[in-house]
Amino acid sequence: MLTVHVSGAVTDPGVYVLEPGSRVMDAVAAAGGFRADAAPNGVNLARALADGEQILVTAEGEAQTTSAEGGAGTAALIDLNTASAADLETLPRVGPALAQRILDWRAENGRFSAVEDLLDVSGIGEKMFAAIEPLVRV
């Protein structure tokens, strides 16, 4: 099961437990759908969810930001070539040790030339890559 926190411009913000394979649209539906003032175009409803993430739905006119609690709803993408350990730790399932391995890879190999280079970092497999790929850029 996946546990996600849906907050912001939804009818019933809160923590929801969803089936594995659920998508952001399922989390928004569980939270009662968008409020009338929501900015639905700022949310990728088709993105697969990761356990423990927060989906932030902004209202029209609000700034779109990345959640500090580990996930993104309407987020600006994290640049792998400039991100700090703290930035990387906002990604789902990335803790201090994995963030440091990403930084170490960058120090040893130079800039990431593609997001797929993350697969070369020890501890990042296909499943984890799929969870963080939509949240990062080079």
N, CA, C and O atoms as CSV, one atom per row, in Angstrom:
chain,resi,resn,atom,element,x,y,z
A,1,MET,N,N,0.843,-1.184,0.000
A,1,MET,CA,C,0.000,0.000,0.000
A,1,MET,C,C,0.887,1.246,0.000
A,1,MET,O,O,2.022,1.221,0.477
A,2,LEU,N,N,0.348,2.321,-0.540
A,2,LEU,CA,C,1.050,3.601,-0.583
A,2,LEU,C,C,0.347,4.576,0.355
A,2,LEU,O,O,-0.881,4.667,0.360
A,3,THR,N,N,1.120,5.292,1.136
A,3,THR,CA,C,0.564,6.328,1.994
A,3,THR,C,C,1.039,7.662,1.458
A,3,THR,O,O,2.242,7.892,1.331
A,4,VAL,N,N,0.094,8.552,1.139
A,4,VAL,CA,C,0.433,9.863,0.590
A,4,VAL,C,C,-0.333,10.950,1.345
A,4,VAL,O,O,-1.403,10.712,1.903
A,5,HIS,N,N,0.240,12.128,1.344
A,5,HIS,CA,C,-0.376,13.289,1.987
A,5,HIS,C,C,-0.829,14.228,0.879
A,5,HIS,O,O,-0.010,14.714,0.099
A,6,VAL,N,N,-2.128,14.482,0.808
A,6,VAL,CA,C,-2.680,15.388,-0.195
A,6,VAL,C,C,-3.057,16.676,0.527
A,6,VAL,O,O,-3.837,16.661,1.479
A,7,SER,N,N,-2.490,17.798,0.062
A,7,SER,CA,C,-2.745,19.065,0.742
A,7,SER,C,C,-3.035,20.162,-0.274
A,7,SER,O,O,-2.871,19.981,-1.480
A,8,GLY,N,N,-3.465,21.292,0.246
A,8,GLY,CA,C,-3.719,22.443,-0.610
A,8,GLY,C,C,-5.170,22.526,-1.036
A,8,GLY,O,O,-6.086,22.286,-0.250
A,9,ALA,N,N,-5.359,22.876,-2.315
A,9,ALA,CA,C,-6.684,23.202,-2.843
A,9,ALA,C,C,-7.469,21.959,-3.264
A,9,ALA,O,O,-7.866,21.816,-4.420
A,10,VAL,N,N,-7.682,21.059,-2.286
A,10,VAL,CA,C,-8.549,19.893,-2.475
A,10,VAL,C,C,-9.652,19.966,-1.428
A,10,VAL,O,O,-9.524,20.669,-0.426
A,11,THR,N,N,-10.730,19.239,-1.666
A,11,THR,CA,C,-11.890,19.298,-0.781
A,11,THR,C,C,-11.592,18.807,0.630
A,11,THR,O,O,-12.034,19.418,1.603
A,12,ASP,N,N,-10.853,17.721,0.750
A,12,ASP,CA,C,-10.605,17.119,2.057
A,12,ASP,C,C,-9.124,16.733,2.198
A,12,ASP,O,O,-8.781,15.556,2.083
A,13,PRO,N,N,-8.239,17.723,2.448
A,13,PRO,CA,C,-6.812,17.419,2.568
A,13,PRO,C,C,-6.561,16.417,3.691
A,13,PRO,O,O,-7.272,16.398,4.696
A,14,GLY,N,N,-5.545,15.589,3.504
A,14,GLY,CA,C,-5.221,14.620,4.543
A,14,GLY,C,C,-4.291,13.543,4.037
A,14,GLY,O,O,-3.762,13.619,2.928
A,15,VAL,N,N,-4.102,12.533,4.875
A,15,VAL,CA,C,-3.249,11.398,4.551
A,15,VAL,C,C,-4.149,10.261,4.074
A,15,VAL,O,O,-5.149,9.927,4.710
A,16,TYR,N,N,-3.770,9.677,2.942
A,16,TYR,CA,C,-4.575,8.625,2.330
A,16,TYR,C,C,-3.712,7.406,2.029
A,16,TYR,O,O,-2.543,7.532,1.665
A,17,VAL,N,N,-4.307,6.222,2.186
A,17,VAL,CA,C,-3.647,4.964,1.858
A,17,VAL,C,C,-4.279,4.455,0.567
A,17,VAL,O,O,-5.487,4.231,0.493
A,18,LEU,N,N,-3.425,4.275,-0.459
A,18,LEU,CA,C,-3.892,3.889,-1.785
A,18,LEU,C,C,-3.209,2.610,-2.245
A,18,LEU,O,O,-2.188,2.201,-1.693
A,19,GLU,N,N,-3.779,1.999,-3.243
A,19,GLU,CA,C,-3.233,0.762,-3.806
A,19,GLU,C,C,-1.900,1.026,-4.506
A,19,GLU,O,O,-1.709,2.101,-5.075
A,20,PRO,N,N,-0.981,0.067,-4.474
A,20,PRO,CA,C,0.253,0.203,-5.271
A,20,PRO,C,C,-0.127,0.432,-6.738
A,20,PRO,O,O,-1.093,-0.146,-7.235
A,21,GLY,N,N,0.635,1.271,-7.414
A,21,GLY,CA,C,0.347,1.592,-8.808
A,21,GLY,C,C,-0.603,2.765,-8.974
A,21,GLY,O,O,-0.924,3.150,-10.098
A,22,SER,N,N,-1.056,3.338,-7.858
A,22,SER,CA,C,-1.960,4.480,-7.934
A,22,SER,C,C,-1.237,5.690,-8.517
A,22,SER,O,O,-0.009,5.780,-8.497
A,23,ARG,N,N,-2.022,6.595,-9.026
A,23,ARG,CA,C,-1.500,7.809,-9.652
A,23,ARG,C,C,-2.000,9.029,-8.897
A,23,ARG,O,O,-2.867,8.927,-8.030
A,24,VAL,N,N,-1.440,10.190,-9.239
A,24,VAL,CA,C,-1.825,11.427,-8.568
A,24,VAL,C,C,-3.330,11.644,-8.674
A,24,VAL,O,O,-3.946,12.122,-7.721
A,25,MET,N,N,-3.937,11.303,-9.814
A,25,MET,CA,C,-5.387,11.489,-9.969
A,25,MET,C,C,-6.158,10.688,-8.919
A,25,MET,O,O,-7.216,11.123,-8.462
A,26,ASP,N,N,-5.632,9.518,-8.535
A,26,ASP,CA,C,-6.286,8.702,-7.506
A,26,ASP,C,C,-6.192,9.378,-6.135
A,26,ASP,O,O,-7.139,9.344,-5.350
A,27,ALA,N,N,-5.046,9.986,-5.862
A,27,ALA,CA,C,-4.861,10.674,-4.585
A,27,ALA,C,C,-5.765,11.901,-4.495
A,27,ALA,O,O,-6.364,12.154,-3.450
A,28,VAL,N,N,-5.868,12.662,-5.580
A,28,VAL,CA,C,-6.745,13.835,-5.599
A,28,VAL,C,C,-8.205,13.394,-5.434
A,28,VAL,O,O,-8.970,14.036,-4.714
A,29,ALA,N,N,-8.581,12.316,-6.089
A,29,ALA,CA,C,-9.954,11.802,-5.954
A,29,ALA,C,C,-10.227,11.376,-4.515
A,29,ALA,O,O,-11.304,11.642,-3.981
A,30,ALA,N,N,-9.247,10.708,-3.881
A,30,ALA,CA,C,-9.422,10.278,-2.493
A,30,ALA,C,C,-9.619,11.475,-1.571
A,30,ALA,O,O,-10.299,11.381,-0.550
A,31,ALA,N,N,-9.016,12.601,-1.944
A,31,ALA,CA,C,-9.131,13.822,-1.139
A,31,ALA,C,C,-10.357,14.644,-1.535
A,31,ALA,O,O,-10.454,15.820,-1.186
A,32,GLY,N,N,-11.276,14.041,-2.249
A,32,GLY,CA,C,-12.534,14.709,-2.577
A,32,GLY,C,C,-12.502,15.544,-3.838
A,32,GLY,O,O,-13.485,16.209,-4.164
A,33,GLY,N,N,-11.400,15.521,-4.548
A,33,GLY,CA,C,-11.300,16.290,-5.785
A,33,GLY,C,C,-10.798,17.705,-5.548
A,33,GLY,O,O,-10.548,18.117,-4.415
A,34,PHE,N,N,-10.659,18.432,-6.639
A,34,PHE,CA,C,-10.177,19.813,-6.577
A,34,PHE,C,C,-11.243,20.742,-6.016
A,34,PHE,O,O,-12.434,20.559,-6.268
A,35,ARG,N,N,-10.806,21.743,-5.251
A,35,ARG,CA,C,-11.703,22.837,-4.866
A,35,ARG,C,C,-11.919,23.727,-6.087
A,35,ARG,O,O,-11.192,23.613,-7.073
A,36,ALA,N,N,-12.892,24.590,-6.027
A,36,ALA,CA,C,-13.203,25.484,-7.146
A,36,ALA,C,C,-12.042,26.413,-7.482
A,36,ALA,O,O,-11.897,26.830,-8.631
A,37,ASP,N,N,-11.211,26.743,-6.487
A,37,ASP,CA,C,-10.102,27.682,-6.720
A,37,ASP,C,C,-8.784,26.983,-7.074
A,37,ASP,O,O,-7.748,27.639,-7.178
A,38,ALA,N,N,-8.816,25.665,-7.259
A,38,ALA,CA,C,-7.594,24.902,-7.543
A,38,ALA,C,C,-7.040,25.234,-8.926
A,38,ALA,O,O,-7.764,25.664,-9.824
A,39,ALA,N,N,-5.735,25.021,-9.066
A,39,ALA,CA,C,-5.049,25.171,-10.351
A,39,ALA,C,C,-4.704,23.768,-10.855
A,39,ALA,O,O,-3.555,23.346,-10.721
A,40,PRO,N,N,-5.654,23.038,-11.426
A,40,PRO,CA,C,-5.428,21.640,-11.786
A,40,PRO,C,C,-4.358,21.432,-12.853
A,40,PRO,O,O,-3.769,20.353,-12.917
A,41,ASN,N,N,-4.092,22.421,-13.684
A,41,ASN,CA,C,-3.073,22.260,-14.718
A,41,ASN,C,C,-1.664,22.229,-14.131
A,41,ASN,O,O,-0.717,21.885,-14.838
A,42,GLY,N,N,-1.507,22.576,-12.868
A,42,GLY,CA,C,-0.203,22.536,-12.217
A,42,GLY,C,C,0.122,21.182,-11.618
A,42,GLY,O,O,1.178,21.011,-11.008
A,43,VAL,N,N,-0.780,20.206,-11.784
A,43,VAL,CA,C,-0.588,18.886,-11.198
A,43,VAL,C,C,-0.579,17.844,-12.318
A,43,VAL,O,O,-1.491,17.801,-13.144
A,44,ASN,N,N,0.445,17.020,-12.336
A,44,ASN,CA,C,0.506,15.936,-13.321
A,44,ASN,C,C,-0.325,14.773,-12.787
A,44,ASN,O,O,0.170,13.947,-12.021
A,45,LEU,N,N,-1.564,14.718,-13.189
A,45,LEU,CA,C,-2.493,13.713,-12.679
A,45,LEU,C,C,-2.129,12.294,-13.093
A,45,LEU,O,O,-2.569,11.336,-12.457
A,46,ALA,N,N,-1.339,12.143,-14.139
A,46,ALA,CA,C,-0.982,10.814,-14.639
A,46,ALA,C,C,0.264,10.237,-13.967
A,46,ALA,O,O,0.581,9.066,-14.174
A,47,ARG,N,N,0.974,11.033,-13.168
A,47,ARG,CA,C,2.230,10.576,-12.556
A,47,ARG,C,C,1.960,9.500,-11.515
A,47,ARG,O,O,1.041,9.618,-10.705
A,48,ALA,N,N,2.781,8.439,-11.549
A,48,ALA,CA,C,2.678,7.368,-10.551
A,48,ALA,C,C,3.126,7.898,-9.192
A,48,ALA,O,O,4.051,8.704,-9.100
A,49,LEU,N,N,2.464,7.438,-8.158
A,49,LEU,CA,C,2.781,7.864,-6.797
A,49,LEU,C,C,3.905,7.030,-6.195
A,49,LEU,O,O,4.110,5.873,-6.560
A,50,ALA,N,N,4.623,7.644,-5.268
A,50,ALA,CA,C,5.617,6.944,-4.464
A,50,ALA,C,C,5.164,7.008,-3.011
A,50,ALA,O,O,4.580,8.002,-2.579
A,51,ASP,N,N,5.432,5.956,-2.269
A,51,ASP,CA,C,5.042,5.909,-0.864
A,51,ASP,C,C,5.688,7.056,-0.093
A,51,ASP,O,O,6.882,7.315,-0.241
A,52,GLY,N,N,4.907,7.731,0.720
A,52,GLY,CA,C,5.412,8.763,1.607
A,52,GLY,C,C,5.492,10.151,1.006
A,52,GLY,O,O,6.007,11.065,1.649
A,53,GLU,N,N,4.998,10.336,-0.206
A,53,GLU,CA,C,5.117,11.657,-0.807
A,53,GLU,C,C,3.941,12.553,-0.455
A,53,GLU,O,O,2.896,12.098,0.009
A,54,GLN,N,N,4.149,13.831,-0.692
A,54,GLN,CA,C,3.094,14.808,-0.494
A,54,GLN,C,C,2.700,15.382,-1.851
A,54,GLN,O,O,3.559,15.742,-2.655
A,55,ILE,N,N,1.421,15.462,-2.091
A,55,ILE,CA,C,0.875,16.075,-3.297
A,55,ILE,C,C,0.323,17.430,-2.872
A,55,ILE,O,O,-0.618,17.502,-2.081
A,56,LEU,N,N,0.900,18.487,-3.391
A,56,LEU,CA,C,0.453,19.838,-3.062
A,56,LEU,C,C,-0.279,20.404,-4.261
A,56,LEU,O,O,0.309,20.583,-5.328
A,57,VAL,N,N,-1.562,20.686,-4.090
A,57,VAL,CA,C,-2.370,21.289,-5.140
A,57,VAL,C,C,-2.512,22.764,-4.794
A,57,VAL,O,O,-3.094,23.125,-3.771
A,58,THR,N,N,-1.970,23.607,-5.663
A,58,THR,CA,C,-2.044,25.040,-5.389
A,58,THR,C,C,-3.363,25.609,-5.901
A,58,THR,O,O,-4.021,25.033,-6.767
A,59,ALA,N,N,-3.719,26.744,-5.343
A,59,ALA,CA,C,-4.884,27.481,-5.815
A,59,ALA,C,C,-4.418,28.406,-6.936
A,59,ALA,O,O,-3.235,28.734,-7.026
A,60,GLU,N,N,-5.345,28.822,-7.782
A,60,GLU,CA,C,-5.021,29.753,-8.863
A,60,GLU,C,C,-4.291,30.962,-8.269
A,60,GLU,O,O,-4.730,31.542,-7.276
A,61,GLY,N,N,-3.183,31.325,-8.889
A,61,GLY,CA,C,-2.417,32.485,-8.447
A,61,GLY,C,C,-1.359,32.196,-7.409
A,61,GLY,O,O,-0.506,33.051,-7.169
A,62,GLU,N,N,-1.371,31.018,-6.772
A,62,GLU,CA,C,-0.348,30.659,-5.790
A,62,GLU,C,C,0.913,30.201,-6.507
A,62,GLU,O,O,0.849,29.645,-7.603
A,63,ALA,N,N,2.069,30.440,-5.875
A,63,ALA,CA,C,3.330,29.959,-6.422
A,63,ALA,C,C,3.355,28.444,-6.348
A,63,ALA,O,O,2.844,27.854,-5.397
A,64,GLN,N,N,3.950,27.817,-7.351
A,64,GLN,CA,C,4.091,26.369,-7.368
A,64,GLN,C,C,5.466,26.025,-6.839
A,64,GLN,O,O,6.475,26.490,-7.368
A,65,THR,N,N,5.510,25.198,-5.780
A,65,THR,CA,C,6.777,24.864,-5.132
A,65,THR,C,C,6.876,23.376,-4.867
A,65,THR,O,O,5.884,22.651,-4.934
A,66,THR,N,N,8.097,22.926,-4.562
A,66,THR,CA,C,8.322,21.539,-4.185
A,66,THR,C,C,8.072,21.398,-2.702
A,66,THR,O,O,8.472,22.251,-1.911
A,67,SER,N,N,7.412,20.323,-2.329
A,67,SER,CA,C,7.163,20.027,-0.936
A,67,SER,C,C,8.457,19.637,-0.242
A,67,SER,O,O,9.244,18.867,-0.792
A,68,ALA,N,N,8.687,20.151,0.944
A,68,ALA,CA,C,9.870,19.781,1.715
A,68,ALA,C,C,9.693,18.424,2.381
A,68,ALA,O,O,10.649,17.867,2.921
A,69,GLU,N,N,8.490,17.893,2.347
A,69,GLU,CA,C,8.227,16.631,3.022
A,69,GLU,C,C,8.493,15.410,2.163
A,69,GLU,O,O,8.176,14.294,2.574
A,70,GLY,N,N,9.059,15.587,1.000
A,70,GLY,CA,C,9.429,14.411,0.223
A,70,GLY,C,C,8.463,14.123,-0.902
A,70,GLY,O,O,7.736,13.129,-0.868
A,71,GLY,N,N,8.452,14.946,-1.850
A,71,GLY,CA,C,7.615,14.700,-2.997
A,71,GLY,C,C,7.251,15.990,-3.647
A,71,GLY,O,O,7.666,17.062,-3.209
A,72,ALA,N,N,6.493,15.895,-4.667
A,72,ALA,CA,C,6.117,17.079,-5.391
A,72,ALA,C,C,4.715,16.911,-5.913
A,72,ALA,O,O,4.290,15.813,-6.274
A,73,GLY,N,N,4.025,17.986,-5.947
A,73,GLY,CA,C,2.739,17.981,-6.587
A,73,GLY,C,C,2.831,18.855,-7.806
A,73,GLY,O,O,2.704,18.384,-8.936
A,74,THR,N,N,3.051,20.123,-7.577
A,74,THR,CA,C,3.103,21.087,-8.656
A,74,THR,C,C,4.509,21.648,-8.738
A,74,THR,O,O,4.691,22.842,-8.973
A,75,ALA,N,N,5.474,20.818,-8.552
A,75,ALA,CA,C,6.831,21.210,-8.247
A,75,ALA,C,C,7.651,21.707,-9.403
A,75,ALA,O,O,7.447,21.338,-10.560
A,76,ALA,N,N,8.602,22.572,-9.043
A,76,ALA,CA,C,9.688,22.889,-9.948
A,76,ALA,C,C,10.626,21.687,-9.894
A,76,ALA,O,O,10.810,21.089,-8.834
A,77,LEU,N,N,11.212,21.336,-11.018
A,77,LEU,CA,C,12.077,20.162,-11.062
A,77,LEU,C,C,13.407,20.436,-10.367
A,77,LEU,O,O,13.914,21.558,-10.396
A,78,ILE,N,N,13.959,19.414,-9.751
A,78,ILE,CA,C,15.263,19.519,-9.094
A,78,ILE,C,C,16.335,19.243,-10.133
A,78,ILE,O,O,16.298,18.214,-10.809
A,79,ASP,N,N,17.289,20.154,-10.265
A,79,ASP,CA,C,18.388,20.002,-11.217
A,79,ASP,C,C,19.468,19.134,-10.586
A,79,ASP,O,O,20.059,19.503,-9.572
A,80,LEU,N,N,19.720,17.982,-11.190
A,80,LEU,CA,C,20.705,17.041,-10.644
A,80,LEU,C,C,22.114,17.618,-10.624
A,80,LEU,O,O,22.949,17.170,-9.838
A,81,ASN,N,N,22.391,18.591,-11.460
A,81,ASN,CA,C,23.739,19.145,-11.543
A,81,ASN,C,C,23.998,20.284,-10.569
A,81,ASN,O,O,25.142,20.707,-10.402
A,82,THR,N,N,22.961,20.780,-9.930
A,82,THR,CA,C,23.144,21.880,-8.972
A,82,THR,C,C,22.545,21.578,-7.605
A,82,THR,O,O,22.744,22.348,-6.664
A,83,ALA,N,N,21.821,20.480,-7.478
A,83,ALA,CA,C,21.108,20.158,-6.239
A,83,ALA,C,C,22.065,19.893,-5.081
A,83,ALA,O,O,23.131,19.302,-5.253
A,84,SER,N,N,21.659,20.342,-3.911
A,84,SER,CA,C,22.374,20.024,-2.675
A,84,SER,C,C,21.815,18.716,-2.123
A,84,SER,O,O,20.820,18.197,-2.627
A,85,ALA,N,N,22.454,18.192,-1.095
A,85,ALA,CA,C,21.945,16.989,-0.439
A,85,ALA,C,C,20.532,17.247,0.080
A,85,ALA,O,O,19.659,16.388,-0.042
A,86,ALA,N,N,20.306,18.417,0.654
A,86,ALA,CA,C,18.979,18.745,1.182
A,86,ALA,C,C,17.936,18.764,0.068
A,86,ALA,O,O,16.812,18.301,0.264
A,87,ASP,N,N,18.301,19.296,-1.101
A,87,ASP,CA,C,17.374,19.298,-2.242
A,87,ASP,C,C,17.025,17.871,-2.636
A,87,ASP,O,O,15.857,17.545,-2.846
A,88,LEU,N,N,18.041,17.027,-2.735
A,88,LEU,CA,C,17.833,15.641,-3.162
A,88,LEU,C,C,16.982,14.870,-2.164
A,88,LEU,O,O,16.212,13.991,-2.554
A,89,GLU,N,N,17.110,15.186,-0.896
A,89,GLU,CA,C,16.343,14.486,0.135
A,89,GLU,C,C,14.857,14.810,0.086
A,89,GLU,O,O,14.067,14.143,0.753
A,90,THR,N,N,14.453,15.820,-0.689
A,90,THR,CA,C,13.025,16.098,-0.849
A,90,THR,C,C,12.373,15.138,-1.822
A,90,THR,O,O,11.147,15.086,-1.921
A,91,LEU,N,N,13.193,14.368,-2.549
A,91,LEU,CA,C,12.661,13.378,-3.492
A,91,LEU,C,C,12.139,12.169,-2.731
A,91,LEU,O,O,12.667,11.833,-1.671
A,92,PRO,N,N,11.102,11.504,-3.259
A,92,PRO,CA,C,10.573,10.329,-2.570
A,92,PRO,C,C,11.623,9.233,-2.454
A,92,PRO,O,O,12.322,8.919,-3.417
A,93,ARG,N,N,11.723,8.656,-1.262
A,93,ARG,CA,C,12.611,7.525,-0.951
A,93,ARG,C,C,14.100,7.866,-1.047
A,93,ARG,O,O,14.932,6.961,-1.107
A,94,VAL,N,N,14.449,9.160,-1.061
A,94,VAL,CA,C,15.868,9.552,-1.059
A,94,VAL,C,C,16.182,10.117,0.319
A,94,VAL,O,O,15.683,11.173,0.707
A,95,GLY,N,N,17.019,9.390,1.045
A,95,GLY,CA,C,17.463,9.843,2.360
A,95,GLY,C,C,18.879,10.378,2.276
A,95,GLY,O,O,19.431,10.510,1.184
A,96,PRO,N,N,19.477,10.690,3.434
A,96,PRO,CA,C,20.821,11.271,3.446
A,96,PRO,C,C,21.877,10.408,2.753
A,96,PRO,O,O,22.728,10.941,2.040
A,97,ALA,N,N,21.839,9.096,2.946
A,97,ALA,CA,C,22.871,8.237,2.353
A,97,ALA,C,C,22.775,8.225,0.830
A,97,ALA,O,O,23.793,8.334,0.145
A,98,LEU,N,N,21.574,8.094,0.300
A,98,LEU,CA,C,21.428,8.066,-1.153
A,98,LEU,C,C,21.716,9.440,-1.759
A,98,LEU,O,O,22.320,9.535,-2.827
A,99,ALA,N,N,21.290,10.489,-1.084
A,99,ALA,CA,C,21.605,11.845,-1.565
A,99,ALA,C,C,23.120,12.014,-1.673
A,99,ALA,O,O,23.617,12.586,-2.643
A,100,GLN,N,N,23.844,11.518,-0.683
A,100,GLN,CA,C,25.302,11.637,-0.715
A,100,GLN,C,C,25.894,10.816,-1.860
A,100,GLN,O,O,26.856,11.251,-2.493
A,101,ARG,N,N,25.334,9.636,-2.136
A,101,ARG,CA,C,25.836,8.834,-3.258
A,101,ARG,C,C,25.607,9.544,-4.591
A,101,ARG,O,O,26.437,9.446,-5.495
A,102,ILE,N,N,24.493,10.254,-4.718
A,102,ILE,CA,C,24.236,11.026,-5.933
A,102,ILE,C,C,25.270,12.140,-6.062
A,102,ILE,O,O,25.807,12.367,-7.146
A,103,LEU,N,N,25.548,12.832,-4.966
A,103,LEU,CA,C,26.567,13.895,-4.985
A,103,LEU,C,C,27.953,13.319,-5.276
A,103,LEU,O,O,28.735,13.925,-6.009
A,104,ASP,N,N,28.256,12.160,-4.708
A,104,ASP,CA,C,29.545,11.516,-4.958
A,104,ASP,C,C,29.682,11.129,-6.431
A,104,ASP,O,O,30.744,11.307,-7.028
A,105,TRP,N,N,28.609,10.601,-7.012
A,105,TRP,CA,C,28.641,10.245,-8.435
A,105,TRP,C,C,28.945,11.478,-9.268
A,105,TRP,O,O,29.765,11.432,-10.184
A,106,ARG,N,N,28.281,12.579,-8.945
A,106,ARG,CA,C,28.487,13.835,-9.679
A,106,ARG,C,C,29.922,14.316,-9.526
A,106,ARG,O,O,30.516,14.796,-10.491
A,107,ALA,N,N,30.490,14.196,-8.326
A,107,ALA,CA,C,31.869,14.629,-8.093
A,107,ALA,C,C,32.865,13.755,-8.866
A,107,ALA,O,O,33.873,14.255,-9.367
A,108,GLU,N,N,32.584,12.465,-8.962
A,108,GLU,CA,C,33.495,11.533,-9.638
A,108,GLU,C,C,33.350,11.540,-11.152
A,108,GLU,O,O,34.331,11.323,-11.864
A,109,ASN,N,N,32.150,11.784,-11.657
A,109,ASN,CA,C,31.872,11.638,-13.086
A,109,ASN,C,C,31.580,12.942,-13.807
A,109,ASN,O,O,31.442,12.955,-15.030
A,110,GLY,N,N,31.486,14.027,-13.073
A,110,GLY,CA,C,31.114,15.298,-13.701
A,110,GLY,C,C,29.604,15.442,-13.765
A,110,GLY,O,O,28.859,14.708,-13.115
A,111,ARG,N,N,29.180,16.389,-14.551
A,111,ARG,CA,C,27.756,16.691,-14.658
A,111,ARG,C,C,26.959,15.496,-15.173
A,111,ARG,O,O,27.459,14.685,-15.953
A,112,PHE,N,N,25.712,15.407,-14.722
A,112,PHE,CA,C,24.784,14.437,-15.289
A,112,PHE,C,C,24.457,14.929,-16.701
A,112,PHE,O,O,24.104,16.095,-16.878
A,113,SER,N,N,24.566,14.076,-17.684
A,113,SER,CA,C,24.229,14.488,-19.046
A,113,SER,C,C,22.782,14.138,-19.379
A,113,SER,O,O,22.198,14.705,-20.303
A,114,ALA,N,N,22.209,13.210,-18.631
A,114,ALA,CA,C,20.810,12.810,-18.807
A,114,ALA,C,C,20.280,12.321,-17.461
A,114,ALA,O,O,21.041,11.824,-16.631
A,115,VAL,N,N,19.002,12.462,-17.254
A,115,VAL,CA,C,18.375,11.987,-16.020
A,115,VAL,C,C,18.645,10.492,-15.839
A,115,VAL,O,O,18.793,10.016,-14.714
A,116,GLU,N,N,18.708,9.763,-16.938
A,116,GLU,CA,C,18.937,8.315,-16.888
A,116,GLU,C,C,20.282,7.950,-16.264
A,116,GLU,O,O,20.474,6.803,-15.859
A,117,ASP,N,N,21.224,8.904,-16.176
A,117,ASP,CA,C,22.504,8.647,-15.509
A,117,ASP,C,C,22.299,8.256,-14.047
A,117,ASP,O,O,23.177,7.636,-13.447
A,118,LEU,N,N,21.162,8.606,-13.473
A,118,LEU,CA,C,20.874,8.213,-12.092
A,118,LEU,C,C,20.927,6.702,-11.914
A,118,LEU,O,O,21.227,6.213,-10.824
A,119,LEU,N,N,20.639,5.966,-12.973
A,119,LEU,CA,C,20.675,4.504,-12.893
A,119,LEU,C,C,22.084,3.986,-12.624
A,119,LEU,O,O,22.248,2.832,-12.230
A,120,ASP,N,N,23.100,4.818,-12.829
A,120,ASP,CA,C,24.485,4.433,-12.553
A,120,ASP,C,C,24.865,4.648,-11.088
A,120,ASP,O,O,25.938,4.227,-10.657
A,121,VAL,N,N,23.994,5.300,-10.328
A,121,VAL,CA,C,24.250,5.565,-8.909
A,121,VAL,C,C,23.863,4.331,-8.107
A,121,VAL,O,O,22.756,3.814,-8.254
A,122,SER,N,N,24.766,3.862,-7.264
A,122,SER,CA,C,24.508,2.698,-6.424
A,122,SER,C,C,23.265,2.942,-5.566
A,122,SER,O,O,23.161,3.960,-4.881
A,123,GLY,N,N,22.332,2.001,-5.614
A,123,GLY,CA,C,21.121,2.116,-4.812
A,123,GLY,C,C,19.916,2.621,-5.578
A,123,GLY,O,O,18.809,2.649,-5.041
A,124,ILE,N,N,20.116,3.026,-6.840
A,124,ILE,CA,C,18.984,3.467,-7.646
A,124,ILE,C,C,18.744,2.436,-8.733
A,124,ILE,O,O,19.534,2.284,-9.664
A,125,GLY,N,N,17.639,1.739,-8.588
A,125,GLY,CA,C,17.240,0.745,-9.578
A,125,GLY,C,C,16.091,1.286,-10.408
A,125,GLY,O,O,15.712,2.451,-10.289
A,126,GLU,N,N,15.550,0.435,-11.238
A,126,GLU,CA,C,14.475,0.838,-12.146
A,126,GLU,C,C,13.253,1.395,-11.405
A,126,GLU,O,O,12.677,2.401,-11.818
A,127,LYS,N,N,12.864,0.735,-10.312
A,127,LYS,CA,C,11.662,1.146,-9.581
A,127,LYS,C,C,11.857,2.522,-8.944
A,127,LYS,O,O,10.988,3.387,-9.054
A,128,MET,N,N,12.991,2.724,-8.280
A,128,MET,CA,C,13.239,4.024,-7.668
A,128,MET,C,C,13.376,5.094,-8.741
A,128,MET,O,O,12.851,6.198,-8.596
A,129,PHE,N,N,14.082,4.765,-9.818
A,129,PHE,CA,C,14.254,5.719,-10.915
A,129,PHE,C,C,12.894,6.166,-11.443
A,129,PHE,O,O,12.687,7.353,-11.696
A,130,ALA,N,N,11.976,5.236,-11.610
A,130,ALA,CA,C,10.645,5.564,-12.112
A,130,ALA,C,C,9.923,6.537,-11.183
A,130,ALA,O,O,9.150,7.378,-11.642
A,131,ALA,N,N,10.171,6.424,-9.885
A,131,ALA,CA,C,9.511,7.305,-8.913
A,131,ALA,C,C,10.078,8.713,-8.935
A,131,ALA,O,O,9.342,9.678,-8.732
A,132,ILE,N,N,11.386,8.847,-9.179
A,132,ILE,CA,C,11.985,10.193,-9.104
A,132,ILE,C,C,12.222,10.849,-10.454
A,132,ILE,O,O,12.437,12.059,-10.521
A,133,GLU,N,N,12.186,10.075,-11.529
A,133,GLU,CA,C,12.459,10.633,-12.864
A,133,GLU,C,C,11.594,11.853,-13.188
A,133,GLU,O,O,12.122,12.829,-13.720
A,134,PRO,N,N,10.282,11.843,-12.890
A,134,PRO,CA,C,9.471,13.009,-13.257
A,134,PRO,C,C,9.760,14.246,-12.412
A,134,PRO,O,O,9.244,15.326,-12.701
A,135,LEU,N,N,10.574,14.101,-11.378
A,135,LEU,CA,C,10.810,15.195,-10.434
A,135,LEU,C,C,12.165,15.861,-10.603
A,135,LEU,O,O,12.473,16.827,-9.904
A,136,VAL,N,N,12.984,15.349,-11.531
A,136,VAL,CA,C,14.345,15.860,-11.683
A,136,VAL,C,C,14.631,16.230,-13.148
A,136,VAL,O,O,13.930,15.811,-14.070
A,137,ARG,N,N,15.681,17.026,-13.318
A,137,ARG,CA,C,16.127,17.409,-14.659
A,137,ARG,C,C,17.627,17.593,-14.650
A,137,ARG,O,O,18.244,17.602,-13.585
A,138,VAL,N,N,18.229,17.740,-15.829
A,138,VAL,CA,C,19.659,18.053,-15.938
A,138,VAL,C,C,19.821,19.377,-16.646
A,138,VAL,O,O,20.946,19.836,-16.847
